[in-house]
Amino acid sequence: MTTEQSKEHHVGEWASLRHTSREIAEAIFEVANYDERLAEQIWSQQGSDDVLIRAFKKTDQDVLTWDDKTVERKNV
């Protein structure tokens, strides 16, 4: 069974490898119910409104990154 701590570490590493903000990666995995294949599909689509709304709820930052592309809170 995967612990919360190992999930967090995995998501952080996954985000770093994909040049994606941790908040977006966390939101992707939440939407994918921690299914890595589905998370990869969501990530490759680059722009799920549900993911972006969840991601910005996790932070007070106005700018996040998705695959090195800037996403601004005001555009979500």
C-alpha positions in Angstrom: 0.0 0.0 0.0 1.3 3.4 -0.9 1.6 5.9 1.9 0.7 9.6 1.5 4.4 10.5 1.9 5.5 8.3 -0.9 2.6 9.6 -3.1 3.8 13.2 -2.4 7.4 12.3 -3.2 6.3 10.6 -6.4 4.1 13.5 -7.6 6.9 16.0 -6.8 9.4 14.0 -8.8 6.9 13.5 -11.6 6.2 17.2 -11.8 9.9 18.1 -11.8 10.7 15.7 -14.7 7.8 17.2 -16.7 8.7 20.9 -15.9 5.3 21.2 -14.4 4.3 23.0 -11.2 3.8 20.7 -8.3 0.2 22.1 -7.8 -0.7 21.1 -11.3 0.8 17.7 -10.9 -1.1 17.1 -7.7 -4.3 18.2 -9.3 -3.6 15.9 -12.3 -3.1 12.9 -10.0 -6.3 13.8 -8.0 -8.4 13.9 -11.2 -6.7 10.6 -12.4 -7.3 9.0 -9.0 -3.6 8.3 -8.8 -3.6 6.2 -12.0 -0.3 7.1 -13.6 -1.4 6.2 -17.1 -4.4 8.4 -16.9 -2.3 11.2 -15.3 0.1 11.0 -18.2 -2.8 11.3 -20.7 -4.2 14.3 -18.8 -0.8 16.0 -18.7 -0.2 15.5 -22.4 -3.5 17.3 -23.2 -2.1 20.4 -21.4 -5.1 22.4 -20.4 -7.8 20.6 -18.4 -10.0 23.2 -16.8 -10.7 20.9 -13.8 -7.0 20.4 -13.2 -6.2 24.1 -13.4 -9.0 25.1 -11.1 -7.9 22.5 -8.5 -4.2 23.6 -8.9 -4.9 27.2 -8.3 -6.9 26.4 -5.2 -3.8 24.9 -3.8 -1.7 28.1 -4.0 -1.9 31.8 -3.8 0.5 32.1 -6.8 -0.9 33.8 -9.9 1.3 31.8 -12.4 1.9 28.1 -12.6 3.7 26.0 -15.3 2.5 23.1 -17.4 5.3 21.5 -19.4 7.3 24.8 -19.3 4.2 26.8 -20.5 3.0 29.6 -18.3 -0.6 29.4 -17.0 -2.0 32.5 -15.4 -4.8 32.4 -12.7 -6.7 35.1 -14.5 -7.1 32.9 -17.6 -8.6 30.0 -15.7 
